[in-house]
Amino acid sequence: MLAAILIILVVIIAAVLIYAATRPNDFVVSRSASIRAPAEAIFPLINDFKHWPSWSPFEKLDSDMKRTLSGAESGKGAAYAWEGNGKAGAGRMEITNAVPSSLVSLKLDFERPFRANNTVDFTLMPSGDGTTVTWAMRGGRPFIAKLMGLFMNFDALIGKDFEAGLDNLKRATEG
């Protein structure tokens, strides 16, 4: 009886591991918001890391977080490193491309609580009497992330932070 239970357990674990291995190697999380403000008013808040505390939800994860700005003042080459508590973790991001009032691309490297290298794009598109802002993050999914993804919805988890950040951008620029 015990041997049968162990065999069934091994088969279930093997099936979960095999299924996880078949999941996509990459991920994309993307959220958009319509903001009743011109792209010219929104772009500087994204393109200059000094403005991120006014809208980024990640800035509020640790009130004692250490932040270091380096490189260019803003735009391509501007860099931001952080080190915080277990929630904030540690990492670095650098603006790799900035097209005035339409695009800011970042290289995002996490060190803690896990290592990851992702790309982030903020796209601003004129829309009616305002701007549609899209915040998207892309990256690879190592096996452990694929396995965790079977039990956690990363899109919903990260997406809620993107939604909060876009709402903050909206409040900062519509008023």
C-alpha positions, 0 to 999 in steps of 0.5 A: 500500500505504501509503495503504491502511494509513493509511486502515485506521488512520484508520478504526480510530481513528475507530471507537474515538472514535465508540464512546467517545462512545457510552459513558455520560455518568455513572459510579457506583462502589460497594462494601459491607461488613458490619461487626459493629458498631453504626452509632453506632460507625462513623458518627463515623469517617466524619462527622469528617475528623480520623478519616479517617487511621485508615481511609482508604486515600487517606491513605497515598498520601503521608506528606508530604501537606498536609491542611487542615481547615476549616468545621464541626468535623464533619458538614455544612459540615466540609471537608478539603483536601489537596495531595500527590505525584503519587499523592495529587494535590490536591483538596477535599471537604466534607460536604454532608449528615449524618444521624446513624448512617445517611448522610454525603454529600460533595462531592468536587473533584479538582484534580490529577492531573485535574479532576473533581467527584463526589459521595460517599455513605456509607450505613449500614444496620442488618443482623443483628448489625451494619451494612452500610456502602456507599461510593458515588461518582458523577460525570460522564464527560467524553469523555477519561474515556470514551476511557480507560475503553475501556482501563482498568476504573475500577470495579475501580481505584477499587473496590479502594480502597473495599474497602480503606477498608471493611476498615479501617473494619471493623478499627477498629470491630469490635475 
